Amino acid sequence: MRLNGKTAIITGGGGEIGRATALRFSEEGAQVVVADINEKDGVETVELLKKNNGHAVFIKADMTQEKDVEHLVEQALSHYGKIDTLYNNAGVNSDEKKIPDVTMEEWQKVIDINLTGTFLGMKYAIPHMKPGSSIINTASIAGIKGQKLVSAYSATKGSVITLTKTAATEFGRQNIRVNAVAPGVIDTKMVDGWREMEKWPILSTANVLRRVGQPEEVANTVLFLGSDEASFITGETIVIDGGTLNI
């Protein structure tokens, strides 16, 4: 098993990508700490892991709140004694608006969840991580090329990419690897609103592979980055977009 005996914290673990990743980690032998602000969804993920003979615990956490993140790390250590992998996956999209129409409340909410939450996860987990540990942050192709009408989302995901590079540089000597994944259009609730749009047939096939990605395809990449197979990869952003950026 690729993660046998390792402990992983997965934030946003009640969502589709978080749940798929938790399942893959558990299948490969990891003890999984599922964190989510939505208790129902997070508990469902844990129950699914346990049904498959996995070891998992749910910790309710609002990743925008420093005390919640500190508590999450403390509970992970209390249950399993160590943290080998942190997957900063909790995030939200922006409502589609042009920049002048975005309110400060809308702007700040996206920054707090997508960027500050990622920062806080690393701030509190890294001091407890030993050489060989791994951090994976969820970015987006919108953080690489920008995407119109979602300025806050694009800005935060671009910042996650640079924050990832910064952390990789700071902790490379401790052999703590920090990478990011940048998904394209993935089949999750985040894109549910797009399905009713006239442009959905275009959005859903606007890549080389001509289809929407699946949460499991993101999870497989996160699993690779969290495993020793990626032991010489750090500071990188792995694009999972079916070739969208190549068009």
ChimeraX attribute file (.defattr): number of C-alpha atoms within 10 A of each C-alpha:
attribute: neighborCount
match mode: 1-to-1
recipient: residues
	/A:1	11
	/A:2	16
	/A:3	22
	/A:4	14
	/A:5	13
	/A:6	21
	/A:7	27
	/A:8	28
	/A:9	30
	/A:10	25
	/A:11	33
	/A:12	26
	/A:13	33
	/A:14	26
	/A:15	22
	/A:16	21
	/A:17	24
	/A:18	27
	/A:19	26
	/A:20	21
	/A:21	26
	/A:22	32
	/A:23	23
	/A:24	19
	/A:25	30
	/A:26	25
	/A:27	19
	/A:28	18
	/A:29	17
	/A:30	25
	/A:31	27
	/A:32	28
	/A:33	29
	/A:34	28
	/A:35	32
	/A:36	25
	/A:37	19
	/A:38	15
	/A:39	15
	/A:40	11
	/A:41	20
	/A:42	25
	/A:43	21
	/A:44	15
	/A:45	26
	/A:46	25
	/A:47	17
	/A:48	15
	/A:49	23
	/A:50	15
	/A:51	10
	/A:52	12
	/A:53	11
	/A:54	21
	/A:55	19
	/A:56	24
	/A:57	22
	/A:58	25
	/A:59	23
	/A:60	19
	/A:61	22
	/A:62	20
	/A:63	29
	/A:64	23
	/A:65	14
	/A:66	17
	/A:67	12
	/A:68	17
	/A:69	25
	/A:70	17
	/A:71	15
	/A:72	26
	/A:73	21
	/A:74	16
	/A:75	16
	/A:76	24
	/A:77	16
	/A:78	10
	/A:79	13
	/A:80	18
	/A:81	11
	/A:82	18
	/A:83	24
	/A:84	25
	/A:85	29
	/A:86	25
	/A:87	28
	/A:88	28
	/A:89	28
	/A:90	26
	/A:91	23
	/A:92	15
	/A:93	17
	/A:94	17
	/A:95	15
	/A:96	14
	/A:97	14
	/A:98	11
	/A:99	13
	/A:100	6
	/A:101	10
	/A:102	17
	/A:103	10
	/A:104	8
	/A:105	9
	/A:106	13
	/A:107	19
	/A:108	11
	/A:109	17
	/A:110	25
	/A:111	22
	/A:112	18
	/A:113	21
	/A:114	28
	/A:115	27
	/A:116	19
	/A:117	24
	/A:118	27
	/A:119	20
	/A:120	19
	/A:121	25
	/A:122	22
	/A:123	14
	/A:124	17
	/A:125	23
	/A:126	20
	/A:127	9
	/A:128	14
	/A:129	20
	/A:130	14
	/A:131	13
	/A:132	16
	/A:133	24
	/A:134	28
	/A:135	28
	/A:136	28
	/A:137	29
	/A:138	25
	/A:139	33
	/A:140	27
	/A:141	23
	/A:142	21
	/A:143	21
	/A:144	18
	/A:145	11
	/A:146	16
	/A:147	14
	/A:148	13
	/A:149	16
	/A:150	19
	/A:151	22
	/A:152	24
	/A:153	28
	/A:154	24
	/A:155	20
	/A:156	25
	/A:157	26
	/A:158	22
	/A:159	18
	/A:160	27
	/A:161	24
	/A:162	18
	/A:163	20
	/A:164	28
	/A:165	19
	/A:166	13
	/A:167	21
	/A:168	23
	/A:169	15
	/A:170	13
	/A:171	15
	/A:172	15
	/A:173	10
	/A:174	13
	/A:175	17
	/A:176	23
	/A:177	30
	/A:178	31
	/A:179	27
	/A:180	29
	/A:181	24
	/A:182	22
	/A:183	24
	/A:184	22
	/A:185	22
	/A:186	22
	/A:187	17
	/A:188	14
	/A:189	10
	/A:190	15
	/A:191	14
	/A:192	10
	/A:193	9
	/A:194	14
	/A:195	12
	/A:196	10
	/A:197	11
	/A:198	9
	/A:199	10
	/A:200	14
	/A:201	13
	/A:202	12
	/A:203	16
	/A:204	18
	/A:205	16
	/A:206	20
	/A:207	19
	/A:208	13
	/A:209	12
	/A:210	14
	/A:211	18
	/A:212	18
	/A:213	20
	/A:214	16
	/A:215	19
	/A:216	19
	/A:217	16
	/A:218	24
	/A:219	22
	/A:220	15
	/A:221	18
	/A:222	24
	/A:223	22
	/A:224	15
	/A:225	26
	/A:226	28
	/A:227	22
	/A:228	15
	/A:229	11
	/A:230	13
	/A:231	16
	/A:232	9
	/A:233	15
	/A:234	24
	/A:235	20
	/A:236	18
	/A:237	25
	/A:238	19
	/A:239	20
	/A:240	20
	/A:241	24
	/A:242	20
	/A:243	14
	/A:244	18
	/A:245	16
	/A:246	8
	/A:247	7
